[in-house]
Amino acid sequence: RYLNPLDINTIKGSALKTKKLLLIEEGYGTVTAEVLAQLIESLGDKYVESHRLYSKFETLGVNKEHEEDVIVNAAKIEAKLKAVL
């Protein structure tokens, strides 16, 4: 709902309300980087504590342990949320 087209005003409104933003992406961080760039440009002199969580830029093999280390999962999201809040 917020990504296509990117509704930066909705994201900005939420971020200004809470003064915090956590962007999560299963990919390599390119989408979250764009969202953050647009948000910073639209905020002007207002401050929002921002954090990003995205997958490591590595080639995945068939090893499950390696996959869990590289890809964003529920445990990583929970840990990041606890750290941010």
C-alpha positions as CSV (number, residue, x, y, z in Angstrom):
1,R,0.0,0.0,0.0
2,Y,2.9,2.4,0.7
3,L,5.4,1.3,-1.9
4,N,3.8,1.5,-5.2
5,P,3.5,4.3,-5.7
6,L,5.6,5.3,-2.7
7,D,3.4,7.2,-0.3
8,I,6.1,9.1,1.5
9,N,3.6,11.4,3.3
10,T,2.0,8.5,5.1
11,I,5.4,7.1,6.2
12,K,6.5,10.7,7.1
13,G,3.4,11.2,9.2
14,S,3.9,8.0,11.2
15,A,7.6,8.7,11.7
16,L,6.9,12.3,12.9
17,K,4.3,11.0,15.3
18,T,6.6,8.4,16.9
19,K,9.9,10.0,16.2
20,K,11.2,6.6,15.2
21,L,11.3,4.6,12.0
22,L,12.3,1.0,11.3
23,L,12.6,0.0,7.7
24,I,12.7,-3.8,7.1
25,E,13.5,-5.4,3.7
26,E,14.2,-9.0,2.8
27,G,16.3,-7.8,-0.1
28,Y,19.7,-6.1,0.1
29,G,18.6,-2.7,1.4
30,T,18.0,-0.8,-1.9
31,V,14.3,-0.2,-1.3
32,T,14.8,0.9,2.3
33,A,17.6,3.2,1.2
34,E,15.3,4.9,-1.3
35,V,12.5,5.3,1.3
36,L,15.0,6.7,3.8
37,A,16.5,9.1,1.3
38,Q,13.0,10.4,0.3
39,L,12.0,10.7,4.0
40,I,15.1,12.7,4.9
41,E,14.6,15.0,1.9
42,S,11.0,15.6,3.0
43,L,11.7,16.1,6.7
44,G,13.8,19.2,6.4
45,D,15.1,20.1,9.8
46,K,12.9,17.6,11.7
47,Y,14.6,14.7,13.4
48,V,13.4,11.1,13.3
49,E,15.5,8.2,14.8
50,S,15.8,5.8,11.9
51,H,17.0,2.2,11.6
52,R,17.2,-0.3,8.7
53,L,17.2,-4.1,8.7
54,Y,18.0,-6.0,5.5
55,S,19.6,-9.2,4.3
56,K,23.3,-9.5,4.0
57,F,24.7,-9.2,0.5
58,E,25.9,-12.7,0.1
59,T,25.3,-15.6,-2.3
60,L,23.0,-18.2,-0.7
61,G,23.9,-21.8,-0.8
62,V,21.9,-24.8,0.3
63,N,23.0,-24.6,4.0
64,K,20.1,-23.7,6.2
65,E,22.2,-22.2,8.9
66,H,23.9,-19.9,6.4
67,E,20.5,-18.9,5.0
68,E,19.2,-18.0,8.5
69,D,22.3,-15.9,9.0
70,V,21.9,-14.0,5.7
71,I,18.1,-13.4,5.4
72,V,15.9,-11.2,7.5
73,N,13.7,-13.4,9.7
74,A,11.2,-13.0,12.6
75,A,13.9,-13.3,15.3
76,K,16.0,-10.6,13.7
77,I,13.0,-8.3,13.4
78,E,12.1,-8.9,17.0
79,A,15.6,-8.2,18.2
80,K,15.8,-5.0,16.2
81,L,12.4,-3.8,17.5
82,K,13.6,-4.4,21.1
83,A,16.8,-2.5,20.4
84,V,14.9,0.5,18.8
85,L,12.1,0.7,21.4
